[in-house]
Amino acid sequence: MPDIVKQSVQAIIDLPSASKLAELEALSGTWDGECRIVSIYANNLQQLDNGKKIPPTGWNCEKCDKTDNLWLNLTDGSILCGRKFFDGTGGNNHAVEHYNATKYPLAVKLGTITKDGKGDVYSYAEDDMVENPNLVEHLAHWGINIANLEKTEKSMLELELELNTKSNEWAAMQESGVKLKPIYGPGYTGMENMGNSCYLNSVIQMLFRTPDFINKYYEGADGIFDKATGNVDPAEDFNVQMAKLGHGLLSGKYSQPPPPESNEGPPGICPQMFKTLVGKGHPEFSTKKQQDVQEFMLHLLTLLERNNKTQINPGECFKFKIEERFQCGTSKKVKYLTRPEVILPLLIPMDAAVNKEEVCLV
């Protein structure tokens, strides 16, 4: 095979998937799920006139032999490696040590700078990833023309997503030392861990064991797809996305035994598009942080009610009434009141725990 064909094939393989691009787009401008703010040092940053000029390629740490995870200090032009990550990768902490010695606040990660003037900027003084609207001018001071730069390294957001997924929260919940027999077919479809997404996966798997949700979003999926108008993007249509989940989980199409020679398990489904939609505009569920299952359940029930005002709302199956009894201490008269609820909390005394070594007893 000609080299040019091999290079083209490899380039296609290396491209991020559509789901990964959607995830990155949903989280753009954030760090650890929080929106990045403009640094207070961006507009009046001191830049030394020390004669340094930074080449467009060929960088290495000035204090060790690292050639990746390099940060350019925007005040004095020093190039130093970043922090060591929890998994042992990353740098040797030389950039942060330089800040501790000089107090020069802003640094940009080399290899993440794009032609539109964007790049990963970290403020050591503010201890956070920040926005720097003057990045192009600050780079020009060191002789860097962004038109000559190519993105060659993963941004901190891309690394965050990758590490979240590699942390493999699902594997941590498996029964240790137990050999489990895989089961395939309708209703036995797994959901991919997107990084701190077990709260969402748990709720969705539970909902699609409920007859009302099966009837609405699996057995009625074709009708929902047919009614979807051309004026609404299916990615923005809540009921379409729910029906898509129902088909994915209950059809059995995505829960097939792998070939005998394969070491991989079934792929399951990745609810990235659904997660992006239900989290849009929400201060918590739009992030990559772990969330509370009950809070997400309540949020989802609200969305179900909002998107099914003129249709059958399967979320109604969770509604019930709680009766409260009030007695007057003087007259001994009793009054009963009812209130609607969708979740019934069950209080479990901590001293009844069977895994006392794993919980903190107060």
Summary of the structure (lengths in Angstrom):
residues: 362
radius of gyration: 26.6
end to end distance: 67.8
largest distance: 95.3
contacts: 917
relative contact order: 0.09
helix: 36%
strand: 12%
